[in-house]
Each structure stands twice: as structure tokens, then as C-alpha cells.
């Protein structure tokens, strides 16, 4: 039974992981803004009201397509590592992995630059208008979400004893807020207000104002505060020691959010657009390329054959992700053309058999090989208390449910009356990543932890190189027209969960809401992108909604199946669409009781 109806309208459609962000985005649409203006408004609100999942110090991947333009564009909000980052710096500190917390893993904060680039190049409203809802929530307060309250509560000892600036920002009278409490962030409100004010100074031109605000963040008072804090402060991190970071004001000043063509794949007459291999987005396209050789419509989405096929395709695609993906700007020989080619995936498809593949290997490309690194984790310090365990896990959450699924990251998708479409997945700079930068009201991100301290790997750490992020929005077009946009939280599992949603809509003709509610499953066979890089060899996690008979058959085929309660995965799928009938549609996955869609 579907939990709620698909929403239908003709003015705008929004779905996000926060009702407050969805409401702010819809308000901008009703004021005459387009989908891109609305996305920026919603994205800035997410930075305020979901501090356990993202912030201005984090990252975002955005895909946008204007009505009337055949090609989608990607805005890369994944900042690079500091110029001083290299393998010897980290290994010289006695580390085997880059810590998942503190200042050492901080990359250039890319989120704000990407949102401003989207507004400047694709929007029509001034920054003042789209920033107003976020400034309002930071100034006047917002109701604390249950996951935010639990996260702050678990970290109270850390905030009291080590990260005092975070305690000043998130504790109320020295105590953690409870769900529903009003929480303000006056420092962040002041930052956003000053960006608007410095943007307006000396110009009435909209784009000039946005550029002025960008410079204030990356070359002005925000960059100065970050530079001073990182240079002068040794911060306790997951290693159990205190380290200074590497990020400088110069690193911020020399970076700009890129706009690049989306990576494209064809599936059943649809064009599927994803970010490039600086993200995990290509695994979605490779899974589709592998599955196109099967008649999925002849199967049920909860059948053992269907679950087995999708899981085995994911294992092959993720083997290639682990071995071959990295910042393409640093690789003149990027292998994506081969990895997504029909010939390559026809050959890889032959590796999918009736039994589970116990250890799928990456492909060999033109005689070249690459490996999935295996690194022993750094010793866990014996500090006692739950808070050190939280620092030890680089995942963007504190609250782990019985499903083993974190409530992490955000998602935001918007369609407007003009036929424009945008999908964004923001994350990073969450409240357990590192201390709040004094005076700014937000912490830096820790995306550098996704890089390897091994020579020669495509995702080995280096100065000026983008870490391979897990952020992976999707935009689908047909005959050159935007049709679907979707995304979800979920770390490494994003492109497995959204694949199930996409196939439910295009193969099984489910409406957008119902497509977010199909039973989910994923493989944990490959190393996590987050320290301590745990993996669960051969393990598949499946919601009980797939049925006991399916689980039994999967086990017979050799899968190690962990069954979790129905509708309990960490997915919060957000999806909108533009129909051939001109109507806009929206759905929001019910898992976690958090995602919220609005349509008018």
C-alpha cells in the first residue's frame, strides 16, 4: 500500500529531505522564480536546518537542464584538496588513512560556490531574495529534527571538552536540544546577511552582486576566518590526537565551481545524465548498461531474479568504481568512455551468472589494470565514551538504526512551469565532521577522507585534486526535453537505491510516489568511501518487503543476506517530473518520515 499520493500541479514541483527547504523552494516558485532560483533557496535552507547532514563548509553535486536546451549541465561543488596535501604528509603523521573527522580531511568548501554559480548562470532572482528564507531560519530559529537532536546529544562531551565552538553553536544552556526545540544560529545568519550586503555593495547588476558575494566567501571575510582557524588550531580527530589542517585562504581564493557537460547514458530511449568520475555517478550508468541486456519487465521488482540481477550488476560497476574513478582533471587518460561502452559492458555482462559472484574483479582496460586498495584501519584510540566512536566513523551521521543505515546527506529536486529541471545532492560540513569555525557558525567538511594514501591509484590524495565524492543526483531527459530529476541520501548506496526507484518508474510504470516505496536492497561488498573503510564481503542488505521466499532463493544462490524491517533503509528518495501532458509531478520517499514534496 502506497503511503501517500503522487502530487500533481502546473506551477511547480519540489521534493527535498526537509519540509522547510521544500516550502522555501515552492515559495520562490510562487514569487516568479524558476527551478534554479528555487533550488538555491532550498539548498541554503538545508544548510541551516539539517546541520547533521550538510553545511556551507561542505559539498554539493548539481545537475540542471533548461527547457529548450538538449543538454544537461553539471555544477561541481566538490572542492579540491589543499595544495599542501600529499601522501607523505599524512603517512609522516603515522596515519594509514585520512581521518574521517577534524581538520586534516578538509577540502575547499564547494557548496556555497556551486549554489552561487547555479543562481548566476541559470537563475533570474537576486541573491537577497533566495537567501532570505535561510537567513530567517538562522536568525529566528527552526524546529530541531529528531536526528539532529540525537546527533548533538551524542556529541555533548566532545563539544564541552574539545570542540567548544560547536558547543556554543549547537548546545542550549549547555545541554543538547530535544526534537522540536527552537534552535538559532546567529553566526551563520550574520554570514549569510553579510554575503548579501557585500554582494549589493556598489552594484545593482544581479550577476555582479552574486560574484561579489562569492568573492566575499572565497577571497574575503569567510576565507580569512577559515585560514586563521586552521593555521592556529590543533583539533582532536578520529586518530585520538590533535592535528592542524592544511587548508588555506589561498586554496579557497584559487577555486571556482565548474560547469561541465553531464555524463550521458542511453536507456530504453531515455537520456540519463550524471556527474563525472569525480563522483560515483557513472556507476548508475554502468549498471543500466549491464541491465539493458535483460528483459526486466518480465520480472517482478521483488522477485529473486530481479534482486539478484541488480545486485550482481552493482557489484561489477562498483568494482570498476573502486579501481578506476578519480578526478578526471588530473587524468588525461580517463577510462570512462571504455567503462560505459556497449562492447565493454557486453563482455562484463557475461560475468553475471545464476550464482552470486563471490569476488568480482575490476575490468582490464586496454591492457591496463587497477586494484581496489586494501588498507588496515588505524588503531582505535581508547578514550571511552560514545563520542569517540562517532568521530571514528567518517559517515555523516551519528544515529545508526537497526538497519545499519545512516541518515546522511540531503537531496533537493525542482521542476517549474517553464519546463526547467534541477537535481542536487548536498552533503559535507556536518556537525560531527569538525569544530565550528569561530564566528562563522559552520564546520568544515571532511571529504578528503575518501582518498587513498597509496601511490598510483586514481583517487590517491594530492594537492589540488578533487576527492571522489559519493554525491550523485540524476536528471533524465527524452527527445532533448527534461523529464525526471531525483536523488537521495545514502553515501555509497545512493546509486543502488535510486536505480530501484528509476526502474520502478520506467520499467514497471509506477507513478513517482509509488516508485519511491518499492522494497530496497543493496550490496555492501566493496569498501565504504568513508573511514575506516569497512566492507562486508558478499553481503546484501534487503528490506523484508522483498518477501521470505525471495530471501531464501537469494541465499541459495550464494548471497549473504541481512534482512531489515520493511521501509527501514536510509533512503529518502526525492523525485520530480515533467510529463508529456504538461503536468508537473512529485514524490517523496516515506522512509525516515523526513522527505517532503510540494506541488502546486
Helices and strands as residue ranges (DSSP letters): E 7-9, E 12-16, H 19-30, H 35-49, E 59-65, E 73-77, H 87-91, H 111-122, H 127-140, E 142-143, H 146-154, H 156-161, H 164-170, E 171-172, E 175-176, E 182-183, H 186-200, H 206-218, H 221-232, E 235-236, E 242-243, H 249-253, E 258-261, E 263-267, E 270-274, H 282-291, G 296-298, H 304-324, G 328-330, H 336-339, H 342-349, H 386-392, E 412-416, E 421-427, G 447-450, E 474-478, E 481-487, G 491-493, H 494-506, H 512-515, E 521-523, E 539-543, G 544-546, H 548-556, E 560-564, E 574-578, E 584-588, G 591-593, E 596-599
